[in-house]
Amino acid sequence: MKKILVLVGSNRKESINRKFAEALEKLADGRLEFEYFDLAALPMYNDDDVVEYPASAQKLKDSVAAADGILIVTPEHNRSIPAILKNAIDWASRPWGQNSWTGKATAVVGSSPGAMGAIAAQIHLRSIMVSLGATLMTSPEVYLQMKPGLVDENNDIANEDTRAFLSGFVDRLSAWVGVAQERAAA
């Protein structure tokens, strides 16, 4: 089974994006294995700390390396990605010449209570990940408006059409990871 490292760009206790990620995990049951990394464990990135690389940052790099693919689930803060997510991306791209994102199969999704579903954050995030050399899955794009009741108390997608769409996304993610692995082996 393909191993997917999930980075949720929120450290809120009741994060809608964490619930969204957990709903995707349920849809992926039997197809993909999700592993979550706690972004709050990372210190704020500082180039001075790269000499003595923090253990939590090394753990992130090791997790990225061990994963077959990456799923980034982001909220939107001021039309961009949250600082906690950018911090993790920066740590895994360092030290210079040891960028963990290069060639890594990566998918980006996000949700927000607003009608735009974190679209601006995702556009910005896609730009960042492409510049770091990630093998970015370009479709389907998932901009989820998190309406009350869309994800139930068990973190299941309650709307049948949305569940079918997201199940298709999970299928595509699984296939994309396979494509990226084939490219890396060639």
C-alpha positions as CSV (number, residue, x, y, z in Angstrom):
1,M,0.0,0.0,0.0
2,K,1.3,3.5,-0.9
3,K,2.3,5.6,2.1
4,I,1.1,9.2,2.0
5,L,2.5,11.9,4.3
6,V,-0.2,14.3,5.2
7,L,0.7,17.9,6.2
8,V,-2.3,19.8,7.5
9,G,-1.5,23.5,7.5
10,S,-3.4,24.3,10.7
11,N,-2.7,23.7,14.3
12,R,-6.2,24.6,15.5
13,K,-7.8,21.9,17.7
14,E,-11.0,21.9,15.7
15,S,-9.3,22.5,12.3
16,I,-11.8,21.9,9.4
17,N,-8.8,21.0,7.3
18,R,-7.7,18.3,9.8
19,K,-11.3,16.9,9.6
20,F,-11.1,17.1,5.8
21,A,-7.8,15.2,5.8
22,E,-9.3,12.5,8.1
23,A,-12.4,12.2,5.8
24,L,-10.0,11.7,2.8
25,E,-8.2,9.1,4.8
26,K,-11.4,7.2,5.3
27,L,-12.1,7.4,1.6
28,A,-8.6,6.0,1.0
29,D,-9.0,3.1,3.3
30,G,-7.4,0.0,1.7
31,R,-5.8,2.0,-1.1
32,L,-3.5,4.5,0.7
33,E,-1.9,4.6,4.1
34,F,-2.0,8.1,5.6
35,E,0.6,9.3,8.1
36,Y,0.3,12.8,9.7
37,F,3.2,15.1,10.7
38,D,2.6,17.6,13.5
39,L,3.8,20.9,12.1
40,A,3.6,22.5,15.5
41,A,6.6,20.4,16.6
42,L,8.9,22.5,14.3
43,P,10.8,25.5,15.5
44,M,10.4,28.7,13.4
45,Y,12.8,28.4,10.5
46,N,16.1,30.3,10.9
47,D,19.1,29.8,8.6
48,D,21.4,30.0,11.6
49,D,19.8,26.7,12.9
50,V,20.7,24.8,9.7
51,V,24.2,24.2,11.1
52,E,22.8,22.2,14.0
53,Y,19.7,20.8,12.4
54,P,16.8,20.4,14.9
55,A,15.7,16.9,15.5
56,S,12.0,17.7,14.7
57,A,13.1,19.2,11.3
58,Q,15.2,16.1,10.6
59,K,12.1,14.0,11.5
60,L,10.1,15.9,8.9
61,K,12.8,15.4,6.2
62,D,12.9,11.7,7.1
63,S,9.1,11.4,6.9
64,V,9.1,13.1,3.5
65,A,11.8,10.8,2.2
66,A,10.0,7.7,3.5
67,A,6.6,8.7,2.0
68,D,5.6,7.6,-1.5
69,G,3.6,10.8,-1.8
70,I,2.6,14.0,0.0
71,L,-0.8,15.4,0.6
72,I,-0.9,19.0,1.7
73,V,-4.3,20.1,3.2
74,T,-4.3,23.9,3.6
75,P,-6.6,26.6,5.0
76,E,-6.3,30.1,3.7
77,H,-4.8,33.0,5.7
78,N,-4.9,36.4,4.1
79,R,-5.0,34.9,0.6
80,S,-2.0,32.7,1.2
81,I,-0.9,29.7,3.2
82,P,-0.5,29.7,7.0
83,A,2.9,30.4,8.5
84,I,3.0,27.0,10.1
85,L,2.8,25.3,6.7
86,K,5.4,27.6,5.0
87,N,7.7,26.9,8.0
88,A,7.5,23.2,7.4
89,I,8.1,23.6,3.6
90,D,11.1,25.7,4.3
91,W,12.6,23.2,6.8
92,A,12.2,20.3,4.4
93,S,13.9,22.3,1.6
94,R,17.1,22.8,3.6
95,P,20.0,22.7,4.0
96,W,21.0,23.9,0.6
97,G,21.4,21.1,-1.9
98,Q,19.3,18.7,0.2
99,N,15.7,19.7,-0.8
100,S,13.4,16.9,0.3
101,W,10.6,18.0,-2.1
102,T,12.4,17.4,-5.4
103,G,10.6,14.7,-7.4
104,K,8.2,13.9,-4.6
105,A,4.6,13.2,-5.8
106,T,2.6,16.0,-4.2
107,A,-1.1,16.8,-4.1
108,V,-2.7,20.0,-2.7
109,V,-6.2,20.4,-1.4
110,G,-7.9,22.8,1.0
111,S,-11.1,23.9,2.5
112,S,-12.5,27.0,4.1
113,P,-15.9,28.2,5.4
114,G,-16.0,30.6,2.5
115,A,-17.3,29.9,-1.0
116,M,-13.8,30.0,-2.5
117,G,-12.5,26.9,-0.7
118,A,-9.0,28.2,0.0
119,I,-8.3,28.7,-3.7
120,A,-5.9,31.6,-3.3
121,A,-3.8,29.6,-0.7
122,Q,-3.7,26.6,-3.0
123,I,-2.6,28.7,-6.0
124,H,0.2,30.1,-4.0
125,L,1.1,26.7,-2.5
126,R,1.2,25.1,-5.9
127,S,3.6,27.8,-7.1
128,I,5.9,27.2,-4.1
129,M,5.9,23.4,-4.5
130,V,6.6,23.6,-8.3
131,S,9.6,25.9,-7.6
132,L,10.9,23.4,-5.1
133,G,10.7,20.6,-7.7
134,A,7.8,18.6,-6.4
135,T,6.0,16.4,-8.9
136,L,2.7,18.2,-8.5
137,M,-0.7,16.6,-9.3
138,T,-2.5,19.2,-11.3
139,S,-6.0,17.7,-11.4
140,P,-8.6,17.3,-10.0
141,E,-8.3,20.5,-8.1
142,V,-10.2,20.4,-4.8
143,Y,-11.5,23.7,-3.4
144,L,-13.9,22.6,-0.7
145,Q,-16.3,25.0,1.0
146,M,-16.7,23.4,4.4
147,K,-20.4,23.9,5.1
148,P,-22.0,22.7,8.4
149,G,-22.8,19.0,8.1
150,L,-20.6,18.3,5.0
151,V,-18.3,16.3,7.3
152,D,-20.1,14.5,10.0
153,E,-19.0,13.8,13.6
154,N,-17.3,10.6,12.4
155,N,-15.3,12.5,9.8
156,D,-17.3,11.0,7.0
157,I,-18.3,13.1,4.0
158,A,-22.1,13.3,4.3
159,N,-22.9,14.5,0.8
160,E,-23.0,11.7,-1.7
161,D,-21.9,13.8,-4.7
162,T,-19.0,15.3,-2.7
163,R,-18.0,11.9,-1.4
164,A,-17.9,10.5,-5.0
165,F,-15.8,13.4,-6.2
166,L,-13.4,13.1,-3.4
167,S,-13.2,9.3,-3.8
168,G,-12.2,10.0,-7.4
169,F,-9.5,12.4,-6.1
170,V,-8.1,9.6,-3.9
171,D,-8.0,7.3,-6.9
172,R,-6.2,10.0,-8.9
173,L,-3.7,10.6,-6.0
174,S,-2.9,6.9,-5.9
175,A,-2.3,6.7,-9.6
176,W,-0.3,10.0,-9.5
177,V,2.1,8.5,-6.9
178,G,2.6,5.5,-9.1
179,V,3.4,7.8,-12.1
180,A,5.9,9.8,-10.0
181,Q,7.6,6.6,-8.8
182,E,8.0,5.4,-12.4
183,R,9.5,8.8,-13.4
184,A,11.9,8.7,-10.6
185,A,13.0,5.1,-11.5
186,A,13.6,6.0,-15.1
